[in-house]
Amino acid sequence: MTIPDTKSTNMLAQDRTDLAVSRTMMAADRSLMAWIRTALSMISFGFTIYKILQGFQESGLKLPAEQTPRNIGLFLIGLGTASMVMGTIAYWQTFKELRLLQHFPLWRPSFVVALIMSGLGVFLFVGIVVKVL
């Protein structure tokens, strides 16, 4: 009869710590994806409202102020972009702390999407400000 290999207490603790770090990283990824969904909703809604109100204005509908479409669109796009940047910064801080405990690849898919969304938000905001779009 052979005795099965048993792990020492230290090895079990290390396994549990590694699993806890991995679970925390996955939770950070899910949180960043929630930030992405929220920011995408605000940015797309802001751009849509801007284009719809601009179309109404061009068809002759009088709005309370000439800059109403622009102001509403800029507000929502700016809010979405700001939330995306804040979510990305919070993710990056968590990522740096967790990388001290365990190695994770730098370019995680959710982080890449967050960077693209931040760039898209800035592009739309600037595009509306200079009236390119």
Buried (B, 14 or more C-beta within 10 A) or exposed (E): EEEEEEEEEEEEEEEEEEEEBEEBBEEBBEBBBEBBEBBBEBBBBBBEBBBEBBEBBEEEEEEEEEEBBBBBBBBBBBBBBBBBBEBBEBBBEBBEEBBEEEEBEEEBEBBEBBBEBBEBBBBBBEBBEEEEB
